[in-house]
Amino acid sequence: MANNSSQDLGTKPISKLIIKQALPASIGILVMSLNILVDTIFVGNWIGSTAIAAINVVLPVSFFIAALGMSIGIGGSSIISRALGGENYKKALKTFGNQITLTLLLTLTLVFIGLFFADSIIDSFGGRGAIFAPAKTYYEIVLYGVPILALCMMANTVIRAEGKPKFAMYAMMIPSVSNLLMDYIFIYVLDYGMAGAAWATTLSYGFCFLFILWFYASNRSELKINFSHLGLNFPIVKEITSLGFVTLARQAVVSITYLFMNNILFDLGGETSVTSYAIAGRMLMFAMFPVLGVTQGFLPIAGFNYGAKNYHRVRETLNIAIKYAAILASIVFIVLMVFPENITRMFTSEVEVLRQAPNDMRWVFAATPIIAWQLIGAAYFQAIGKAIPALLLTLCRQGFFFIPLILILPRFYGEFGVWISFPISDILATIVTAYFLNREIKKNLIPKDV
């Protein structure tokens, strides 16, 4: 097994490795983001702008449950990357088996709870007034497919940890393309409205799952698990959850942010402001795809080389990843500052939304050029298995700065206080992350073998 492609992570030039890892990840995120973007455009134009707000209410709930899979995937993939780097293949196999078991147990439990308390949850996340009915229709259908989505998100990170970024990219592209095709059929052709949009999303998760099942059943994966690997091992579960909790906590904070934002904006500006936030949120998911791709590509390289004690390669990986991500973030910033009006028109033709959303979008992306430090810095601690600093830095932007700001600033500046909270929290979080990352580099990444 030592000659498998995962070993390339410890030998190939870093710049080429990051491109090799980040490009498929970026393309996968791009296609997935395009799916969310175009899906929102379809919904806005074929159903109405209220439907955009309704989906924005549901997403934090469904994504939080699905994020259990991602958190278990990223936590376990950090272990797998380091285990492969240290040639401990038995631990890598056991870790993957435990990831599958944990994902199913936790997501099925939360879906049951989510369906039982559906009305209360929708109302809490801002599904009020005209937004409630379409939000409930979408919510109930989408939640059925969330455990499958969670398994897909978990397995996708493991595929990347094996050094197979192209297959991880395919796994992200399949549900995106299938969702858009089914959107057209269910919404436009069959006129199923919100139910059509929900079923298109849910069924697309199934196509992704079938592809991942094929990948692991074929000879393309190094990880050939059997039923013995599915039994929970407490030390491995503890390590998975301690590292995965970073991702889960981040998604929990994202969900809480949606809860506050939807309710605060509904009170300050009504359905128009909630729709404006939904559009900005979709663009945030879409426009950041190259930066997130670099971050995803960085993780297995840093984790593998840290496990192999090639600290000079870890440091080089950090420097190159931050440089690439910063350049890409700056390009995103320029595009969003110049064309927000054109972007908004893709989603809706309603006059009030067209008047408000472009300016809101500019504030959301105002500090984009500097976020590379924050994203790569937090990801680094997760990649090397340091759960506490990874958790704190991951929560830094939204948990420690953004949520307090949106609760305080609107008291003095009204709705404007909500929008200026975005760049302020980005700047503060980047300063904190850069400080701790620089300290870590000086303390633990001093090359001893060069």
C-alpha positions in Angstrom: 0.0 0.0 0.0 3.0 2.3 0.5 3.1 2.9 -3.3 -0.4 4.2 -3.5 -1.2 7.7 -4.5 -1.5 9.0 -1.0 2.3 8.8 -0.7 2.6 11.5 -3.4 1.5 14.0 -0.7 4.9 13.6 1.0 7.1 13.7 -2.1 5.7 15.8 -5.0 6.5 19.6 -5.2 4.1 21.5 -2.9 2.9 24.1 -5.5 2.0 21.3 -7.9 0.3 19.3 -5.1 -1.8 22.2 -4.0 -3.0 22.9 -7.6 -3.6 19.1 -8.1 -5.6 19.0 -4.9 -7.2 22.4 -5.0 -8.3 22.5 -8.7 -10.7 19.5 -8.5 -11.9 20.7 -5.0 -12.5 24.2 -6.5 -14.3 22.7 -9.5 -16.4 20.5 -7.3 -17.3 23.5 -5.0 -17.9 25.6 -8.0 -20.4 23.2 -9.5 -22.1 22.7 -6.1 -22.2 26.5 -5.6 -23.5 27.0 -9.1 -26.2 24.4 -8.3 -27.2 26.5 -5.2 -27.0 29.7 -7.2 -29.0 28.5 -10.2 -31.4 26.7 -8.0 -32.1 30.0 -6.2 -32.5 31.7 -9.6 -35.0 29.1 -10.8 -36.9 29.3 -7.5 -36.9 33.2 -7.5 -38.1 33.4 -11.1 -40.4 30.4 -11.4 -41.9 30.5 -7.9 -41.2 34.0 -6.4 -38.8 35.9 -4.2 -40.6 34.7 -1.0 -39.5 31.2 -2.0 -35.9 32.4 -1.8 -36.4 33.6 1.7 -38.2 30.3 2.6 -35.2 28.2 1.4 -32.9 30.5 3.4 -34.9 29.6 6.5 -34.6 25.9 5.9 -30.9 25.7 4.9 -29.3 26.3 8.3 -31.4 23.4 9.8 -30.8 20.9 7.1 -27.1 21.9 6.6 -26.5 21.6 10.4 -27.7 18.0 10.4 -25.7 17.2 7.2 -22.7 19.0 8.7 -22.5 16.2 11.2 -21.4 14.1 8.2 -18.9 16.7 7.2 -17.5 17.2 10.7 -17.1 13.4 11.2 -15.5 13.3 7.7 -13.1 16.1 8.3 -12.2 14.9 11.8 -11.7 11.4 10.6 -9.9 12.4 7.5 -7.3 14.3 9.6 -6.6 11.0 11.4 -6.6 9.1 8.1 -4.1 11.5 6.4 -1.7 11.3 9.3 -2.2 7.5 9.6 -1.4 7.1 5.9 1.6 9.4 6.3 2.8 7.2 9.2 1.9 4.0 7.2 -0.6 2.9 9.9 -3.2 1.5 7.5 -5.1 -0.5 10.2 -6.0 2.7 12.0 -7.0 4.4 8.7 -9.4 1.5 8.0 -10.9 1.5 11.5 -11.3 5.2 11.4 -13.3 5.2 8.2 -15.6 2.4 9.5 -16.3 4.4 12.6 -17.1 7.5 10.5 -19.8 5.6 8.7 -21.4 4.3 11.9 -21.3 7.7 13.7 -22.8 9.5 10.7 -25.8 7.2 10.5 -26.5 7.1 14.2 -26.4 10.9 14.7 -28.1 12.1 11.6 -31.0 9.7 11.8 -31.6 10.8 15.4 -31.6 14.5 14.5 -33.8 14.1 11.5 -36.5 12.4 13.7 -36.3 15.3 16.2 -36.3 17.9 13.4 -39.5 16.5 11.8 -41.2 16.1 15.2 -40.6 19.8 16.1 -40.9 21.1 12.5 -43.3 24.1 13.1 -41.4 25.4 16.1 -38.0 25.1 14.3 -39.2 26.9 11.1 -40.7 29.8 13.2 -37.6 30.1 15.2 -35.4 30.5 12.1 -37.4 33.3 10.7 -40.1 31.4 8.8 -42.8 33.9 9.6 -45.6 35.5 7.7 -45.8 34.6 4.0 -42.5 32.7 4.4 -43.9 29.9 6.7 -45.9 27.8 4.3 -43.3 27.4 1.5 -40.6 26.9 4.1 -42.5 24.0 5.8 -43.1 22.3 2.4 -39.4 22.5 1.5 -38.2 21.6 5.0 -40.2 18.4 5.4 -39.1 16.9 2.1 -35.5 17.9 2.2 -35.0 16.5 5.7 -35.7 13.0 4.4 -32.6 13.1 2.3 -30.3 14.7 4.8 -28.8 11.4 6.2 -27.7 10.5 2.7 -26.3 13.9 2.2 -24.3 13.6 5.4 -22.9 10.2 4.3 -21.8 11.8 1.0 -20.2 14.8 2.7 -18.3 12.5 5.1 -17.1 10.1 2.4 -16.1 13.0 0.1 -13.5 14.3 2.6 -12.1 10.7 3.0 -11.7 10.4 -0.8 -9.6 13.6 -0.7 -7.6 12.3 2.3 -6.6 9.3 0.1 -5.1 11.7 -2.5 -8.0 11.1 -5.0 -9.2 14.7 -5.5 -10.7 14.0 -9.0 -13.2 11.5 -7.6 -14.0 13.8 -4.8 -14.8 16.4 -7.4 -17.0 14.0 -9.4 -18.9 13.3 -6.2 -19.7 17.0 -5.7 -20.6 17.5 -9.4 -23.1 14.7 -9.7 -25.8 15.9 -7.3 -25.4 19.5 -8.6 -26.0 18.6 -12.2 -28.8 16.2 -11.4 -30.5 18.8 -9.1 -30.6 21.4 -11.8 -32.1 18.9 -14.3 -34.7 17.8 -11.9 -35.4 21.5 -10.9 -36.3 22.1 -14.6 -38.6 19.0 -14.7 -40.3 19.4 -11.3 -40.6 23.2 -11.1 -40.8 24.4 -14.7 -42.4 21.4 -16.6 -44.5 19.8 -13.9 -45.2 23.0 -11.9 -44.7 21.3 -8.5 -43.6 24.6 -6.9 -41.7 24.3 -3.6 -42.3 20.6 -3.4 -40.7 20.2 -6.8 -37.6 22.1 -5.7 -37.4 20.0 -2.5 -37.7 16.7 -4.3 -35.1 17.7 -6.8 -32.7 18.5 -4.0 -33.4 15.3 -2.1 -33.2 12.9 -5.1 -29.9 14.5 -6.1 -28.3 13.3 -2.8 -29.2 9.8 -3.8 -27.3 10.0 -7.1 -24.2 11.2 -5.2 -24.5 8.4 -2.7 -24.6 5.8 -5.5 -21.4 7.2 -7.1 -19.5 7.1 -3.7 -20.7 3.6 -3.1 -19.3 2.6 -6.5 -16.0 4.3 -5.7 -15.5 2.3 -2.5 -16.7 -1.0 -4.1 -14.2 -0.6 -7.0 -10.4 -0.9 -6.9 -9.9 2.8 -6.9 -9.9 3.2 -3.1 -7.1 2.2 -0.7 -9.7 1.8 2.1 -11.3 -1.6 1.8 -13.4 -1.8 5.0 -15.5 -4.7 6.2 -18.1 -5.1 9.0 -15.4 -5.4 11.7 -14.4 -1.8 11.0 -17.9 -0.5 11.7 -17.8 -1.3 15.4 -17.2 1.8 17.4 -13.7 2.1 18.9 -13.7 4.6 21.8 -10.2 6.1 21.3 -10.9 6.6 17.6 -14.4 8.0 18.2 -12.9 10.4 20.8 -10.3 11.6 18.3 -12.9 11.9 15.4 -15.3 13.9 17.6 -12.7 16.2 19.1 -11.4 17.2 15.7 -14.8 17.0 13.9 -16.4 19.1 16.6 -14.5 22.0 15.1 -16.5 21.7 11.8 -19.8 21.0 13.6 -19.3 24.0 15.9 -18.7 26.1 12.9 -21.9 24.9 11.3 -23.8 25.3 14.5 -22.6 28.9 14.7 -23.6 29.4 11.1 -27.1 28.1 11.9 -27.4 30.4 14.9 -26.2 33.2 12.7 -29.1 32.5 10.2 -31.5 32.4 13.1 -30.4 35.8 14.4 -30.0 37.4 10.9 -33.4 36.2 9.5 -35.2 37.4 12.7 -33.3 40.7 13.0 -33.7 41.6 9.3 -37.4 40.6 9.3 -38.0 43.0 12.2 -35.9 45.8 10.6 -36.8 45.5 6.9 -39.4 42.7 6.5 -39.3 40.1 3.7 -37.3 42.3 1.4 -34.3 42.4 3.8 -34.5 38.6 4.4 -34.5 38.1 0.6 -31.5 40.4 0.2 -29.6 38.4 2.8 -30.5 35.2 1.1 -29.1 36.5 -2.2 -25.9 37.7 -0.5 -25.6 34.4 1.2 -25.9 32.5 -2.1 -23.2 34.7 -3.6 -21.0 34.1 -0.6 -21.3 30.3 -1.1 -20.6 30.7 -4.9 -18.0 33.4 -5.1 -15.7 31.9 -2.5 -15.3 28.6 -4.3 -11.7 29.1 -5.4 -10.6 30.1 -1.9 -12.5 27.2 -0.3 -10.9 24.9 -2.9 -7.4 25.9 -1.9 -8.4 25.3 1.8 -9.7 21.9 1.0 -6.6 21.1 -1.1 -4.4 22.3 1.7 -5.8 20.0 4.4 -4.6 16.5 3.2 -1.1 17.8 2.2 -0.6 19.5 5.6 -2.0 16.6 7.5 0.1 13.9 5.7 3.4 15.8 6.0 2.8 16.6 9.6 2.1 12.9 10.3 5.4 12.1 8.4 7.2 14.8 10.4 8.2 16.7 7.2 7.7 20.0 9.0 9.5 22.0 6.3 6.9 20.8 3.8 4.1 21.7 6.1 5.5 25.3 6.4 5.9 25.5 2.6 2.3 24.3 2.2 1.0 27.0 4.5 2.9 29.8 2.7 1.8 28.7 -0.8 -1.8 28.0 0.2 -2.2 31.5 1.8 -0.6 33.2 -1.2 -2.9 31.4 -3.7 -6.0 31.9 -1.6 -5.3 35.6 -1.1 -4.9 36.2 -4.8 -8.1 34.4 -5.6 -10.0 36.2 -2.8 -8.9 39.6 -4.2 -10.3 38.7 -7.6 -13.6 37.7 -6.0 -13.6 41.1 -4.2 -13.1 43.1 -7.4 -15.9 41.3 -9.3 -18.4 41.6 -6.4 -17.7 45.3 -5.9 -18.1 46.1 -9.6 -21.2 44.0 -10.6 -23.6 43.6 -7.6 -26.5 45.2 -9.5 -26.1 42.7 -12.4 -25.8 39.8 -10.0 -29.0 40.8 -8.1 -31.0 41.0 -11.4 -30.3 37.3 -12.0 -32.3 36.4 -9.0 -35.3 38.7 -9.1 -37.0 41.5 -10.9 -38.8 42.9 -7.8 -38.0 46.6 -7.4 -37.4 46.8 -3.7 -35.0 43.8 -3.7 -33.1 45.3 -6.7 -32.8 48.6 -4.8 -31.5 47.1 -1.6 -29.5 44.0 -2.3 -26.5 45.4 -4.3 -25.4 47.7 -1.5 -25.9 45.0 1.1 -23.8 42.7 -1.0 -20.9 45.2 -1.1 -20.7 45.3 2.7 -20.9 41.5 3.0 -17.8 41.1 0.7 -15.9 44.3 1.8 -13.1 42.5 3.6 -12.8 39.5 1.3 -9.1 40.0 0.3 -7.8 39.3 3.8 -9.8 36.2 4.7 -7.2 33.7 3.3 -5.3 34.0 6.6 -8.4 33.2 8.6 -9.5 30.2 6.5 -6.1 28.6 6.0 -5.0 29.4 9.6 -8.0 27.7 11.2 -7.7 24.8 8.7 -4.1 24.2 9.6 -4.7 23.4 13.3 -7.5 21.0 12.2 -5.2 19.3 9.7 -2.5 18.6 12.3 -4.9 17.4 14.9 -4.9 20.3 17.4 -8.6 20.5 18.1 -8.8 23.3 20.7 -7.0 26.0 18.7 -8.8 24.8 15.6 -12.1 25.1 17.4 -11.4 28.6 18.8 -10.1 30.0 15.5 -13.0 28.5 13.5 -15.5 30.1 15.9 -13.6 33.3 16.0 -15.3 35.2 13.1 -18.9 34.4 13.6 -19.1 33.2 17.2 -16.9 35.7 19.0 -17.3 38.7 16.7 -20.1 38.6 14.1 -23.0 37.5 16.4 -22.2 40.0 19.1 -21.9 42.7 16.5 -25.3 42.1 14.9 -26.9 42.1 18.3 -25.2 45.4 19.3 -24.7 47.6 16.2 -28.3 47.6 15.0 -29.3 49.3 18.2 -27.3 52.3 17.2 -27.3 52.1 13.3 -30.4 50.2 12.5 -30.2 47.8 9.5 -26.9 49.3 8.4 -25.4 48.0 11.6 -26.2 44.5 10.5 -24.3 44.9 7.2 -21.2 46.6 8.5 -20.8 43.7 11.0 -19.5 41.5 8.1 -16.3 43.4 7.3 -15.6 44.3 11.0 -15.8 40.6 12.0 -13.6 39.5 9.1 -10.9 42.0 10.0 -10.9 41.1 13.7 -10.9 37.4 13.1 -8.1 37.6 10.6 -5.9 39.6 13.1 -6.5 37.0 15.8 -5.8 34.0 13.5 -2.7 35.5 12.0 -1.2 36.1 15.5 -1.8 32.5 16.6 -0.7 31.0 13.3 2.5 33.0 13.3 3.2 31.8 16.9 2.6 28.2 15.9 5.0 28.4 13.0 7.8 29.9 15.0 7.3 27.4 17.8 6.7 24.1 16.0 7.5 24.4 12.3 11.2 25.2 12.5 12.8 22.9 9.9 15.1 20.5 11.6 16.0 18.4 8.5 17.2 21.1 6.1 
